[in-house]
Amino acid sequence: MALEVRQTRDGSTTLFVPELNEHYHSVHGALQESLHVFIKMGLEDALTRTATVRILEVGFGTGLNALLTLQHTLATKAEVVYDTLEKYPLSMEMVNQLGFDKFILNPELLDFFTPLHAEPWEQPVAITPQFMLRKLETDLEAFAPAPESYNLVYFDAFAPEKQPHLWTDAIFQKMYDALAPGGTLVTYCAKGSFKRSLKAAGFKVEALPGPPGKREMTRGGKPT
């Protein structure tokens, strides 16, 4: 799959997939989107209920969500166990072209960026004492999580019109079953059909303010 590095409006970079005519992140700001959707509305919210957050990320991609989650653990001493799915891992050559050093201004954080990508797949690795990473080279349809094994899902797949097979009732039933009671799923998507799938699975659906350039995002909660 051919990829092109693109700069977004906040100065951060993302990848463009010509085959899908799709970007990995919002063109209005990759960094702002990840911080708002996944850290503020996802991780920070989850940490109000538990000190150790077990995260499932759908779409490791550039590693931005993982890096920002790691940053939060460094700042707060929270503990995170982070499982991430990626069917098409980036080559280290592409990783080195992303230019994260241009917009991630924390030198300590940058020290972890290459290791996040370079660590082996399919096995847990302690990146820090507070951040355990397990990268799984698979797609969501094939993934079979244990029931109630996560507190938080970062649902960062490509948009429903690009990958409709990842936005079905069956997929969100799988996500619901994988979450512990009180767990949540967060995503940039706010489409009505997607929200209906969440509700069909049992989620309580919240429409939240979106990141720059997007009016709304969605958070689905599993009742306690």
Disulfide bonds with the S-S distance in Angstrom:
none
